[in-house]
Amino acid sequence: MLVECDNCSALVEAQVIGAYVQEMEYDWMCNLKLSLCKCSQCASPILVEQEYEFDHEENFDWGIPKRIYPGNLFHINPIIPDKLKIGLTECIKCFKGNAYTATAIMCRRTLEGFCLIKGAKGKNLAVSIKKLKEDGIINDQLYDWADELRLAGNEAAHNIDNDIDPLVAKDILDFTIAILDFTYSFKDKFDKFKNREKKK
Ligand SMILES: [Zn+2]
């Protein structure tokens, strides 16, 4: 399975060494699967947890692996599009390498890529973000975050006198991750839930 390896700072193919399913007496849909894996590149141990979920064909299957060990400072959701995953990985690499201004610039670039993938193309990023909101892809709260990200990214990219503070860089990175996570994971999950309820 595909998981994030801290040591490699990348999404890697991990070999499953052993798995354990915790069966819940009250509801089998709440069963949990824990898999101990080994990074195929550096052999680091990785423990992941999976919940039961509906897949795209409405069949039950184990959901997206969530890393339990090592503890996650940042989590890249494996279901987000590859181009954004690569962008986000680079944002995290910048942050871990104490390159905070570069983190802000990379986050802005990732946000720009997100707008493009979602078909929100304006004459500048401010317009594109507004379009994301108008198209119902992000809500008001995420719009505010995205717009702050844009401003911080602008400042980082164009103002040589302004060094980005580590805490600000961490916030910018957290917001970028949250926007993508919300759009690709929670919204997707919620849309599936609504569809199921409609069919009942
Ligand atoms: Zn590794």
Residues whose N, C-alpha, C, O or C-beta is under 5 A from the ligand:
A	BS01	ZN	C5 N7 C8 C39 Q41 C42 A43 S44
